């Protein structure tokens, strides 16, 4: 009997104005891995945001998207826009700039990781994608979120009851 793959695909958006980078990174991510990946590529951040309703699991953003359009928005701008949507999307920034300051800045903003574009960058991104995908597939994420929300409400209600009772008793 053939072995069935029951793992859900991880949807990855790749945003880069360098079409060679899009091609290479897509091929690396689509290569045989433990966790299946579906990739969509975009050459602009605006196009990515227009498709964000597809609820990708991961967005890989080039830091300097404005290389074709002088003064255009950078990956940092689109990172901020994605994070403001309050969706559970992991954002990885790629940059040809080996800048610790930029890396710290985007990580503080909420990026999942910052990867310097060098000879091992695509393999590192693939490892990050596989790590995120394996965590995602290890449990039912929406169900887990609902349990956590209900647990917080339960704790709050208990605290409120104890607080009110302490006012009546004293």
N, C-alpha and C positions, 0 to 999 in steps of 0.2 A: 504494500500500500504506500503511495507517495506521501512524503512528509509535507504537512501544510504549514505555511508561515502565518501565524495568527497575529503577529506584531503589526500595529498600525503604522502607516507611513508617517514620517516626520516631514512636515512641509517647511522648506527652507527657501527664503527669498535672498537672492544675491544682488546687491546694488553696486555697480561699478561703471565708470565711464570708459574703462579700458576693456574692449571686447575680447582681447586675448586673455585677460584675467578671468572674465566671465566664463570663457570656454574651458580653460584649464581647471578652474575651481569646480565647475559643474561636473567635469569628467571625474575628478578626484572624489567628489561627494557621491556620485552615482556608481562608483566602482563597488564591487561586492564587499559589503560590510555586514556586521551582525544585525544592525537595525536598518530597515528600508527607509530610503529618503526620496522625496519628490522635490525637484528643484524648479524654481521660476526665476528668470533673470530679468533685470531691469537696468537700463543705462542712465536713468535719472531717479532721484529720490521722490520726485512728484509722481512718477509712474508707480513706484512702490506703494506710496501712500494711497493712490487711487485703488490699489488692489488689496489693501490691508483688511478689507472686509472678509477676505478668505481665511483670516485668522492664522497666519503662519506661526509655527512654533519657534522659528529662529529667523532673524534677519541679519545678514552679513553685509555691513556697510563699508564702503571705501571712505576714508576720512576726507580726502580731497576730491570730492565729486565735481567741483567746479573747474576742473582743468580744461574742459571744452567751452565753458561759459564763464568768462572772467567776472569775478565778483558774485557768482552764483552761490547758493547755500551749500554748506559743507555737510559731511556725514554727521558732525556734531549737532547741527541744526535738526537733521532728520532723526537722530537719536532722541533728542528732546521731544520732538513731535510724537514719535512712537511711544515713548514712556508716558507722555501726558494722556494717551488714550486709555491708560490703566488696564491694558490687556496683559496676559501672561506670555509675553514674547521676549525671548532671550535675544539680545542684540550684541553682536560681535563686530568690533571695528577693526578694519584692516588699514594699514598706513605704510607708505614708503618712507615716512619720517620716523627715525628711531629716537623719539622724544619721550623721555620719562614724564615730563610735565604734562604733555598731551594725554599720555596713558593714564596718569593719576586723575586728571580732570574728567575724562570720560567714564572712568570706573566710579568715581564719586558721584557722577550724574546718574549712574545706574546701569552702565554697560556691563554685560556678562564678562567680556574680556577684550583686550586690545592686542592685536597681533601685528608685529612688524613684518612687512613684506620682504622676505629674503628667500633663500633657496629651500627652507623647510616650512615656510608659512602655510602652504596649502595642506601639507600633512598635519600640521598643528591644528588648523581649522577643522580638518576632518575628524581629528581626535576629539575636539571640543563638541562638534556636532554629534558624534557617536555617544559621547558622555551624556549630553542633554537628552538624546533620544532614548538611551537605556534607562535613565531615571524616569522619563515620561512614560515609558512602556511598562515600568515595574509596578505601577498602580494606576487605578482609574482616577485621573486627575480631577475632573469636575466633581466626582463623588467625594474625593478627599477634601476639596475646598468646602463643600457643603457641610461636611462633618466638622471641620475646623470652625466655620462660622457659627454653627449650632452650639459648639462647645463654648465659644466666647459668650454667646447669649446666655447660656445656662449659668456660667460662672458669674456674669454680671447680675442676673436675676437673684442668685443666691446671695451675693454681696449686698444687693439692695435690700433684700428681706432682712438680713442680719443687721444692716445699718438701721432700718426702721424699728426693728425689735429692740435694739440697744437704746434708742431714744425713748421708747415707752417704758422700759424697765428702769432706767435711771431717773 
